[in-house]
Amino acid sequence: VLDEGSAPVTPSVLSRIDDFVTPVPGDRLGFGHALIRDAAYELLPFRTRRTLHGRVAAHLQASNSAEVGVLSYHYFAAQQWPEAWQSARTAANGALSAHAPVEAAELLDRALEAGRHVDDLPTSTLLTTGLELSRAYERSSRYDAAERTYRRLGRWATDPLDRARVRVQLAWLAERRSNIALAVRRARSAAALLDAPG
């Protein structure tokens, strides 16, 4: 991912960083330890990080050599929002089909955050993604995360039907957590939205 203006990686340079990197297949170098990688990453200016992630994403896309979830991570970190949205949604669909709710939740969360930056994406599409994210949290027993996401969706929703959908899901969540009184209140609140005139 180095550009043409970067200094060449000569044997002299390699000898100075030998304690920190190791050769990996494909004529590449990798960090010898995750802590070293993380420390080096944190020292990079934000704009440089974003640029590097964009280059990695472009390389992976061109070589067709990465899983779509990995691609979505690099697009997201590069703030290439439409590509991050599309690739994260695609990867999330695969995780949902494979009954992998933890992985699906991570990807859906990424898709939801990226989608908020995509200008022509309908709110209803974001709400659907958010509902899927909340259900993935529920399936992985992360009920607090599901609750927070449902509440956030409730604030986004402007259409009464969408707001009712979110409240119904909140009611189901309360029932799963054995809080029947709260589940009933939430269900009644959803019904009131649907019964409201106009």
N, C-alpha and C positions, 0 to 999 in steps of 0.2 A: 504493500500500500504506500510505499514511499514514492514520491514524485521524482521527476527527472532532475529537479534541482537539489535533491538530497545528496549528501556526501556518500561516496561509494563505501560499501562494507568490505574493507580490506582485511587481510590477515592480522594487521596491526590492531585494527578496531576490534576484531573478534577476540584477540588475546586479552584486551582490556575488559571485555564483557563476558568472558568465558565462564566466570563463576555464577553468572546470573541467567544465562540462556543455555538451551540444549538444542541440538539438531532434531528436527522432526521430518517425517517423510515428505517428499516433494520439494527438496532443496530449500527448506524454510527453517526458521529458528523459532523456538517457543521459550517462554519463561520457565526457569527451573522450579519455581514455587509460586503458588497463587498470591502469596503476600507480596512478593517482589513485583509481580504483574500489577497488583492493585495499587501499590505505592507509586509505581511508574505512571500508571493511568491518572492517579489523583494529582500528579504534578503537572499534567498537561493542561494548558488553557482550554476553557470550554469550547471555544471556536475550533481549536485544533482537534479536539475529540470528535466534534460533530463532523468535521471534514474527513477525518480518518474513517469514521463509521460509514460515511457516504461512499468513500472509495471501496471499503470492504464490501458493502452492499452491491455496488456496481460490478465488482469483480465476481462475486458469488452469482449474481444474476446472469452475467455474461458467460460464466463457465458452467452454469447449471449444476453447481457442485455443493449446494447447501440445502438442508431441510428448510421448508418454508417458514417454520417457526424461528430459526436462526436468522433468516433473512429479515423477518419482521422486526427482530430485535435491533439489527443494524439500521434498518430504515427508520425506526422509532428514535434511536439515539442520534441519527443524522437529522432528525426533524423533517423528514420527507414524508409528510402526513398522509397523502393519498396512498402511497406505496405501503406505508406501515399499516394503514387501515386494511387494505386489500389482503396483504400477506398474512396479517394476524388473524383476520376473519377466516381465511382459507385454512390456516393451521388449526384454528380453534374448531372448525367444523370436523377436521380429521380427528382431533382429540375427543370431541363429543361422540363421534361414530365409534371410536375405540374404547368408549366408556372409561375415559381418563379424566375425571373431573378436576383434579388438582392442576394438571397441565392446561386443561381447557380454561380454567378460571384465570390463570396467568395470561394466557393469550387473549381472552375476551376482555380482560382489564386493559391490556395494551391496545386492543382494537378500539375500545370505548374512548380511551384518552386520545388516541390518534384521530378518531372520527370526529371528535369535537372541534378539530382544527380544519376539517374538510368542509369548505364553504357550501357545496351543493348537496350535502348529505341530509336527507330528510330527518327531522326529529323522531319520526316514528321508527326509522331504521335504528337510530341510537337507542331508543327505548327498548326495542326488541333485543338488541345486543345486551343491554343492561339487564333485562329480565333473564336472559340466558346466563349471564354472569352470576346473578344472584342464585339461580337454581344450581349452577355448578358449585358455588360456595356451600349451598345446603347439602348437596350430595357428598361433599367432602367434610361435612360436619363443622363448617366454619359459619355458624349461625350469626355471630355478631357481624361478620363481614357482609353476609347476606342482608341483614337488617339495615346496615349503613347504606348499602347499594340501593335497596328498595326505597329508602327514604330520599336519597339523592334523586332517584328517578321520579319520585312523587313531586319534587320541587321543579323538575324540568317539564313535567307533563302539563299541558295547558288544556287539552281536550278532555272533557269529562269521562269519556270512555277509557282513555288511556289512564287517567287518574284512578278510575275504578279498577282497572286491571291490576295496577300496582297495589291497591288496598286489598284486593282479593288475595294476592300473593303474600302480603303481610299477614293476612288472617291465617292462611295456611301455615306460615312460618310460626306464628304464635301457637297454633294447634300442635305442630311438631314438637314445640318446646313445652308442651303440656300446660299452656296457659290458656285454658278454654275461655275464661271470661274475656280476656283480651281478644282472642280470636273472634268471638261473637261481636264485640264492639266494632272491630275492624270490618267484619262482614257487613254489619248494618250500615257502617259509614260508606262502604262501596255501593250498597243498594240505594242509599239516599242520593248518592251522586247520579245514579242512573234514573232515579225517579224525579229528580229536579226538573222543573220546566225549562224549556229552551235549550 
